[in-house]
Amino acid sequence: MTDKVIIKNPVKAIRAKCLECSGGSATEVKECPIKGCALYEFRFGRNPYRKPITDEHREMLRQRALANFHSRNIEVKNVERAFEDDSKGTEIGGEQE
């Protein structure tokens, strides 16, 4: 029995199928002569019909990612501070033991 890898991304699954069809050779996938195949345009593991992302959208995603990073960083610092307070013998409420 062979172990099968489960690929959840459909376009990546198409790439895997193309590699299987061409004996595992990426060069053979690139030079595939079967242009009538339904998977032909997807053989590189990319959707050729997907619109490219705009610079404005890229900047919006970057800002969102930075905000998410900073909020997580603040949460980590708050947890670290709570552990520091605990190691000094104080409770989180600020009362001494």
N, C-alpha and C positions, 0 to 999 in steps of 0.2 A: 504494500500500500504506500503510495506517495503522499507526502504532506503538501497540501495546497496553500498558497499564500492568498489571503483574502484582501483584495484591494477595494476600498470603499469609494474612491474617486472614479467615476465612469470613464473619463478621458485617460486616466492612468491605466485603467483596466484594458482599454483599447490598445494602448502602447504595449502592455504585457502580451496581449493576444498577437499583435503584429510581430513581436520578438519571437514568440512561440512558433508562429507560422514560418518565420524565416530562419529557423534553426538557432535562435539566440544571437544572431549577428545584427548589430546596429547598422552596419554598412549595408546589409541586405535590406533592412527596413527602409533605409534612406533611398536605395536604388530600386525599390519595389516596382516590378513591371505591371502589376495588376491594378491599373488605373480605374477599372470598373468596380473595384471592391468598395463596399459601403463604408469601410473603415479607413480608406486610403488617405483622406484629408486629415484624419486625426492620428495618423501613425507616429507622429513625433511626441505625443503626449500633451498636446496643446489643442485648444479649440480655435480653429482658424476663423470662426464667425464671431468671436467675442470682441466687442469694441475695446480699443485701447483706452487705458485710464487717462483722464485729462490731468494737467498740472494742478488745476484747482482741486480736483478730487483727491489727488495724491497729497496735497498740502493739508486738506481737511483730515485725511486719515492719519497723517503724521502728527497733527495737533491732538487728535483723539488718543493716539497711542502714548504721546508724551504726558497728557493729562492722566491717563490710566496708570502710567508708570509712576508719576509723582504721587498720586493718591495711595498707591500700594507702598511706596517708599515711606510715606508719612505713617501709614499703619504699622509698618515694621519698626520704625523708630519709636512709636508709642509703646509697642510690645517690649522692645529692648529697654526702654525707660522704666517700664513696670517691673521688669526683672531686676534692673539695677536697684530700684527702690526696695524690692523684696530682699535683695542680698544685703542691703544696709540695715535690715531689721525693721523696716517700716512696712505697713500694709498699704495697699493701693489707696485706701481712704485717707492716708496721711497720718494715721495714729501710730504711736510707738507701741511696741510689744511690752 
